[in-house]
Amino acid sequence: MPHILLVEDDDRLSRLITKGLQESGFEVSMAYDGIAALKLALQKDFDLIITDIILPQKNGLEFCSEIKALKPDLPMIMLTALGTTDDKLEGFDAGADDYMTKPFEMRELTARIKVLLKRFSQQRQQKVSVLTYEGIEMNLEQKLVSRNQVPIQLTPKEFNLLKFMLENSERVLPRSEIAEKVWETHFDTGTNFIDVYINYLRKKIDRDFEDKLIHTKPGMGFILKKNYEQV
């Protein structure tokens, strides 16, 4: 569930926007002034920020500029009553990725949020060239894998399977999802090819190391996780 920081000093409007966003499937945290918003944005990992410009303590332009300097990949929408062309240019110059004026329709705000989340997600995926987890390092461009700096030779299918597990570390992955995302096929319950490849991967990733990272959750699937305990 995407987590949004809403920065709005009008309590009534803040609660209305929050309610609308929650109904659309977003998690929302609120801040009522620029300084509190800055602290919150640096303490937590948000997927997107919506901010007014006219705020107590620190205005939205300053807040936006400071956050973008520290977290350039964090999308920001300015939602404000200031609607002249100069206002919008100033907002974009401060680093805003989108700009909406009040009054507004909740449906449009939600649509713009989804567009930004999708765009920034694609940009982040394109930038990632190395995946890491608990000593495992996978270079996607050079197709190299190591654990604790020890090189590991993988077949192309083993490489893709490990890549998918690294991208979804600490999450139980059902066999059906692995089949669809790694093999691009529907899961056939009459075969155990996924279990076979998981065992291949275990021999190469875990066998020579004390900490085992690839685990089976009976009846549910597999998980890449350190210190995993069966419940």
C-alpha contacts under 8 A as a table, 3 or more apart, distances in Angstrom:
res1	aa1	res2	aa2	distance
1	M	25	G	6.80
1	M	26	F	5.89
1	M	27	E	6.44
2	P	25	G	7.89
2	P	26	F	5.42
2	P	27	E	6.09
2	P	46	F	7.67
2	P	47	D	5.80
2	P	48	L	7.91
3	H	26	F	6.08
3	H	27	E	4.62
3	H	28	V	5.78
3	H	29	S	7.57
3	H	45	D	7.98
3	H	46	F	5.25
3	H	47	D	5.34
3	H	48	L	6.89
4	I	26	F	6.92
4	I	27	E	6.07
4	I	28	V	4.87
4	I	29	S	6.30
4	I	46	F	5.73
4	I	47	D	5.89
4	I	48	L	5.01
4	I	49	I	5.61
4	I	50	I	7.37
5	L	28	V	5.88
5	L	29	S	4.93
5	L	30	M	5.85
5	L	31	A	7.43
5	L	37	A	7.98
5	L	41	A	7.48
5	L	46	F	6.55
5	L	48	L	6.50
5	L	49	I	4.74
5	L	50	I	6.23
6	L	14	S	7.47
6	L	18	T	7.68
6	L	28	V	6.84
6	L	29	S	6.14
6	L	30	M	4.88
6	L	31	A	6.27
6	L	49	I	6.03
6	L	50	I	4.91
6	L	51	T	6.01
7	V	14	S	7.86
7	V	30	M	5.94
7	V	31	A	4.80
7	V	32	Y	5.66
7	V	33	D	6.83
7	V	34	G	7.49
7	V	37	A	6.45
7	V	49	I	7.65
7	V	50	I	6.09
7	V	51	T	4.54
7	V	52	D	6.23
8	E	11	D	7.28
8	E	13	L	7.60
8	E	14	S	5.68
8	E	30	M	7.56
8	E	31	A	6.53
8	E	32	Y	5.21
8	E	33	D	7.16
8	E	51	T	6.26
8	E	52	D	5.64
8	E	55	L	7.25
9	D	14	S	7.22
9	D	31	A	7.52
9	D	32	Y	4.30
9	D	33	D	6.21
9	D	55	L	6.28
9	D	56	P	7.47
10	D	13	L	5.44
10	D	14	S	5.94
10	D	32	Y	7.60
11	D	14	S	5.02
11	D	15	R	6.21
11	D	32	Y	7.84
12	R	15	R	5.32
12	R	16	L	6.32
13	L	16	L	5.02
13	L	17	I	6.12
14	S	17	I	5.27
14	S	18	T	6.05
14	S	30	M	7.59
15	R	18	T	4.98
15	R	19	K	6.07
16	L	19	K	5.19
16	L	20	G	6.30
17	I	20	G	5.10
17	I	21	L	6.12
17	I	106	M	7.57
18	T	21	L	5.15
18	T	22	Q	6.07
18	T	28	V	6.29
19	K	22	Q	5.18
19	K	23	E	6.19
20	G	23	E	5.18
20	G	24	S	6.42
20	G	106	M	6.78
21	L	24	S	5.03
21	L	25	G	6.56
21	L	26	F	5.48
21	L	27	E	7.51
21	L	28	V	7.29
21	L	110	T	7.12
22	Q	25	G	5.12
22	Q	26	F	4.85
22	Q	27	E	6.00
22	Q	28	V	6.90
23	E	26	F	7.32
24	S	110	T	7.42
31	A	34	G	7.74
31	A	36	A	6.12
31	A	37	A	5.24
31	A	40	L	7.89
32	Y	36	A	7.09
32	Y	37	A	7.23
32	Y	55	L	7.49
32	Y	56	P	7.66
33	D	36	A	5.60
33	D	37	A	6.16
33	D	55	L	5.44
33	D	56	P	4.93
33	D	57	Q	5.96
33	D	58	K	6.68
33	D	59	N	7.83
34	G	37	A	5.00
34	G	38	L	6.11
34	G	55	L	6.11
34	G	56	P	6.34
34	G	57	Q	5.71
34	G	58	K	4.31
34	G	59	N	5.79
34	G	60	G	6.44
34	G	63	F	5.95
35	I	38	L	5.12
35	I	39	K	6.38
35	I	57	Q	6.01
35	I	58	K	5.77
35	I	63	F	7.74
36	A	39	K	5.24
36	A	40	L	6.17
37	A	40	L	5.11
37	A	41	A	5.97
37	A	63	F	7.78
38	L	41	A	5.14
38	L	42	L	6.27
38	L	63	F	6.46
38	L	67	I	7.18
39	K	42	L	5.31
39	K	43	Q	6.16
40	L	43	Q	5.07
40	L	44	K	6.12
41	A	44	K	5.62
41	A	45	D	6.98
41	A	46	F	6.96
41	A	67	I	7.66
42	L	45	D	7.51
46	F	49	I	7.19
46	F	74	L	7.58
47	D	74	L	6.50
47	D	75	P	7.22
47	D	117	L	7.29
48	L	74	L	6.00
48	L	75	P	5.03
48	L	76	M	5.81
48	L	77	I	7.89
48	L	113	I	7.82
48	L	117	L	7.32
49	I	74	L	7.57
49	I	75	P	6.43
49	I	76	M	4.72
49	I	77	I	6.25
50	I	76	M	5.80
50	I	77	I	4.74
50	I	78	M	5.81
50	I	79	L	6.57
51	T	60	G	6.19
51	T	76	M	7.50
51	T	77	I	6.36
51	T	78	M	5.01
51	T	79	L	5.81
51	T	80	T	7.77
52	D	55	L	6.67
52	D	60	G	5.70
52	D	78	M	5.71
52	D	79	L	5.06
52	D	80	T	4.97
53	I	59	N	5.54
53	I	60	G	3.88
53	I	61	L	5.96
53	I	78	M	6.96
53	I	79	L	7.47
53	I	80	T	6.01
53	I	82	L	7.91
54	I	59	N	5.50
54	I	60	G	6.28
54	I	80	T	7.64
55	L	58	K	6.19
55	L	59	N	4.77
55	L	60	G	6.28
56	P	59	N	6.52
58	K	62	E	6.51
58	K	63	F	6.55
59	N	62	E	5.57
59	N	63	F	6.23
60	G	63	F	4.89
60	G	64	C	5.86
60	G	78	M	7.87
61	L	64	C	5.16
61	L	65	S	6.12
61	L	90	E	7.88
61	L	91	G	6.34
61	L	94	A	5.72
62	E	65	S	5.15
62	E	66	E	6.17
62	E	94	A	7.34
63	F	66	E	5.32
63	F	67	I	6.20
64	C	67	I	5.27
64	C	68	K	6.03
64	C	76	M	7.49
64	C	94	A	6.14
64	C	95	G	6.22
64	C	96	A	6.76
65	S	68	K	5.28
65	S	69	A	6.27
65	S	94	A	4.90
65	S	95	G	5.79
66	E	69	A	5.22
66	E	70	L	6.59
67	I	70	L	5.18
67	I	71	K	5.65
67	I	72	P	7.37
68	K	71	K	4.94
68	K	72	P	4.47
68	K	73	D	7.59
68	K	74	L	7.13
68	K	95	G	6.25
69	A	72	P	5.97
71	K	74	L	5.61
72	P	75	P	7.81
73	D	120	F	6.97
73	D	124	R	7.70
74	L	120	F	7.82
75	P	96	A	7.56
75	P	97	D	6.13
75	P	116	L	6.68
75	P	117	L	7.38
75	P	120	F	7.08
76	M	95	G	7.80
76	M	96	A	5.31
76	M	97	D	5.43
76	M	98	D	6.74
77	I	96	A	5.84
77	I	97	D	5.90
77	I	98	D	4.75
77	I	99	Y	5.61
77	I	100	M	7.37
78	M	91	G	7.21
78	M	96	A	6.41
78	M	98	D	6.34
78	M	99	Y	4.73
78	M	100	M	6.07
79	L	99	Y	6.16
79	L	100	M	4.84
79	L	101	T	5.65
79	L	102	K	6.79
80	T	83	G	7.37
80	T	99	Y	7.98
80	T	100	M	6.49
80	T	101	T	4.97
80	T	102	K	5.59
81	A	101	T	5.25
81	A	102	K	4.77
81	A	103	P	7.32
82	L	87	D	6.07
82	L	88	K	7.85
82	L	101	T	6.56
82	L	102	K	7.90
83	G	87	D	6.03
83	G	88	K	6.61
83	G	101	T	5.69
84	T	87	D	5.09
84	T	88	K	6.39
85	T	88	K	5.15
85	T	89	L	6.17
86	D	89	L	5.07
86	D	90	E	6.07
87	D	90	E	5.13
87	D	91	G	6.21
88	K	91	G	4.98
88	K	92	F	6.23
88	K	99	Y	6.69
89	L	92	F	5.16
89	L	93	D	6.01
90	E	93	D	4.99
90	E	94	A	6.24
91	G	94	A	5.14
91	G	95	G	6.70
91	G	96	A	5.74
91	G	99	Y	7.29
92	F	95	G	5.12
92	F	96	A	4.70
92	F	97	D	6.68
92	F	98	D	7.46
92	F	99	Y	7.67
93	D	96	A	7.21
96	A	99	Y	6.92
97	D	116	L	7.93
98	D	112	R	7.98
100	M	104	F	7.43
100	M	109	L	7.91
101	T	104	F	6.46
104	F	108	E	7.49
104	F	109	L	7.55
105	E	108	E	5.43
105	E	109	L	6.54
106	M	109	L	5.10
106	M	110	T	6.14
107	R	110	T	5.17
107	R	111	A	6.16
108	E	111	A	5.02
108	E	112	R	6.18
109	L	112	R	5.20
109	L	113	I	6.20
110	T	113	I	5.09
110	T	114	K	6.33
111	A	114	K	5.23
111	A	115	V	6.33
112	R	115	V	5.08
112	R	116	L	6.25
113	I	116	L	5.25
113	I	117	L	6.12
114	K	117	L	5.12
114	K	118	K	6.12
115	V	118	K	5.28
115	V	119	R	6.17
116	L	119	R	5.06
116	L	120	F	6.05
117	L	120	F	5.37
117	L	121	S	5.96
118	K	121	S	5.12
118	K	122	Q	6.23
119	R	122	Q	5.29
119	R	123	Q	6.29
120	F	123	Q	4.94
120	F	124	R	6.10
121	S	124	R	5.19
121	S	125	Q	6.26
122	Q	125	Q	5.14
122	Q	126	Q	6.23
123	Q	126	Q	5.14
123	Q	127	K	6.32
124	R	127	K	5.12
124	R	128	V	6.35
125	Q	128	V	5.37
126	Q	129	S	7.78
128	V	131	L	7.29
129	S	139	N	6.00
129	S	140	L	5.17
129	S	141	E	6.16
130	V	137	E	6.84
130	V	138	M	5.44
130	V	139	N	4.51
130	V	140	L	5.78
130	V	141	E	7.98
131	L	136	I	7.97
131	L	137	E	5.81
131	L	138	M	5.04
131	L	139	N	6.61
131	L	140	L	7.52
131	L	163	K	7.71
131	L	166	L	6.72
131	L	167	E	7.50
132	T	135	G	6.85
132	T	136	I	5.35
132	T	137	E	4.51
132	T	138	M	6.29
132	T	166	L	7.08
133	Y	136	I	5.11
133	Y	137	E	6.79
133	Y	166	L	6.76
133	Y	169	S	7.71
134	E	226	K	7.35
135	G	146	S	7.88
135	G	147	R	5.10
135	G	148	N	4.84
135	G	149	Q	7.64
136	I	145	V	7.26
136	I	146	S	5.72
136	I	147	R	4.27
136	I	148	N	6.53
137	E	145	V	5.67
137	E	146	S	5.31
137	E	147	R	6.19
137	E	149	Q	7.95
138	M	143	K	7.10
138	M	144	L	5.77
138	M	145	V	4.53
138	M	146	S	6.69
138	M	163	K	7.59
139	N	142	Q	5.59
139	N	143	K	5.45
139	N	144	L	5.12
139	N	145	V	6.42
140	L	143	K	5.07
140	L	144	L	7.10
143	K	159	F	8.00
144	L	151	P	7.66
144	L	152	I	7.74
144	L	153	Q	7.85
145	V	151	P	6.00
145	V	152	I	5.44
145	V	153	Q	6.99
145	V	154	L	7.68
146	S	149	Q	5.35
146	S	150	V	5.08
146	S	151	P	4.23
146	S	152	I	5.12
147	R	150	V	5.18
147	R	151	P	6.68
147	R	152	I	7.21
147	R	205	I	7.25
152	I	204	K	6.74
152	I	205	I	7.52
153	Q	204	K	7.81
154	L	157	K	7.88
154	L	158	E	5.60
154	L	159	F	5.64
154	L	204	K	7.90
155	T	158	E	5.13
155	T	159	F	6.04
156	P	159	F	5.01
156	P	160	N	6.31
157	K	160	N	5.11
157	K	161	L	6.15
157	K	182	V	7.95
158	E	161	L	5.05
158	E	162	L	6.12
158	E	197	Y	6.80
158	E	200	Y	7.65
158	E	201	L	6.42
159	F	162	L	5.25
159	F	163	K	6.05
160	N	163	K	4.95
160	N	164	F	6.21
160	N	182	V	6.34
161	L	164	F	5.23
161	L	165	M	6.37
161	L	178	I	7.77
161	L	182	V	6.06
162	L	165	M	5.00
162	L	166	L	6.04
162	L	201	L	7.55
163	K	166	L	5.09
163	K	167	E	6.16
164	F	167	E	5.13
164	F	168	N	6.29
164	F	178	I	7.92
164	F	181	K	7.80
164	F	182	V	7.11
165	M	168	N	5.01
165	M	169	S	5.57
165	M	173	L	7.97
165	M	223	I	7.39
165	M	224	L	6.20
166	L	169	S	5.00
166	L	224	L	7.23
168	N	171	R	5.84
168	N	173	L	7.96
168	N	224	L	7.88
169	S	223	I	6.89
169	S	224	L	5.12
169	S	225	K	6.36
170	E	223	I	6.00
170	E	224	L	5.44
170	E	225	K	4.89
171	R	223	I	5.75
171	R	224	L	7.16
171	R	225	K	7.97
172	V	217	K	7.49
172	V	220	M	7.28
172	V	221	G	6.08
172	V	222	F	5.44
172	V	223	I	4.66
172	V	224	L	7.84
173	L	177	E	6.52
173	L	178	I	6.69
173	L	220	M	7.50
173	L	221	G	5.25
173	L	222	F	5.22
173	L	223	I	6.08
174	P	177	E	5.35
174	P	178	I	6.45
174	P	220	M	5.62
174	P	221	G	4.22
174	P	222	F	6.60
175	R	178	I	5.10
175	R	179	A	6.07
175	R	187	F	7.27
175	R	194	I	6.87
175	R	220	M	7.71
175	R	221	G	5.56
175	R	222	F	7.64
176	S	179	A	5.13
176	S	180	E	6.22
176	S	186	H	6.97
176	S	187	F	5.09
177	E	180	E	5.09
177	E	181	K	6.01
178	I	181	K	5.28
178	I	182	V	5.51
178	I	183	W	7.23
178	I	194	I	7.71
179	A	182	V	5.60
179	A	183	W	4.99
179	A	184	E	6.18
179	A	185	T	5.73
179	A	186	H	6.29
179	A	187	F	5.59
179	A	194	I	7.29
180	E	183	W	5.71
180	E	184	E	4.36
180	E	185	T	4.88
180	E	186	H	5.74
180	E	187	F	7.06
181	K	184	E	5.30
181	K	185	T	7.80
188	D	191	T	5.86
189	T	192	N	7.53
192	N	195	D	5.36
192	N	196	V	6.36
193	F	196	V	4.99
193	F	197	Y	6.31
194	I	197	Y	5.20
194	I	198	I	6.12
195	D	198	I	5.01
195	D	199	N	6.21
196	V	199	N	5.20
196	V	200	Y	6.36
197	Y	200	Y	4.84
197	Y	201	L	6.14
198	I	201	L	5.03
198	I	202	R	6.12
199	N	202	R	4.96
199	N	203	K	6.31
200	Y	203	K	5.41
200	Y	204	K	6.70
201	L	204	K	5.25
201	L	205	I	5.87
201	L	206	D	7.91
202	R	205	I	5.16
202	R	206	D	5.12
202	R	207	R	6.45
202	R	214	I	6.42
203	K	206	D	5.86
203	K	207	R	4.92
203	K	208	D	7.96
204	K	207	R	6.22
204	K	208	D	7.69
205	I	208	D	7.49
205	I	209	F	7.73
205	I	213	L	7.93
206	D	209	F	5.33
206	D	210	E	7.54
206	D	211	D	7.20
206	D	212	K	5.28
206	D	213	L	6.59
206	D	214	I	7.31
207	R	210	E	7.92
207	R	212	K	7.84
209	F	212	K	6.87
211	D	226	K	7.05
211	D	227	N	7.57
212	K	215	H	7.66
212	K	226	K	6.82
212	K	227	N	7.70
213	L	223	I	7.97
213	L	224	L	5.36
213	L	225	K	5.10
213	L	226	K	5.17
213	L	227	N	7.60
213	L	228	Y	7.71
214	I	222	F	7.15
214	I	223	I	5.92
214	I	224	L	4.73
214	I	225	K	6.56
215	H	222	F	5.65
215	H	223	I	5.33
215	H	224	L	6.40
215	H	225	K	7.39
215	H	228	Y	7.37
216	T	221	G	6.02
216	T	222	F	4.52
216	T	223	I	6.43
217	K	220	M	5.50
217	K	221	G	5.34
217	K	222	F	5.67
217	K	223	I	7.29
217	K	230	Q	7.15
218	P	221	G	6.53
225	K	228	Y	5.77
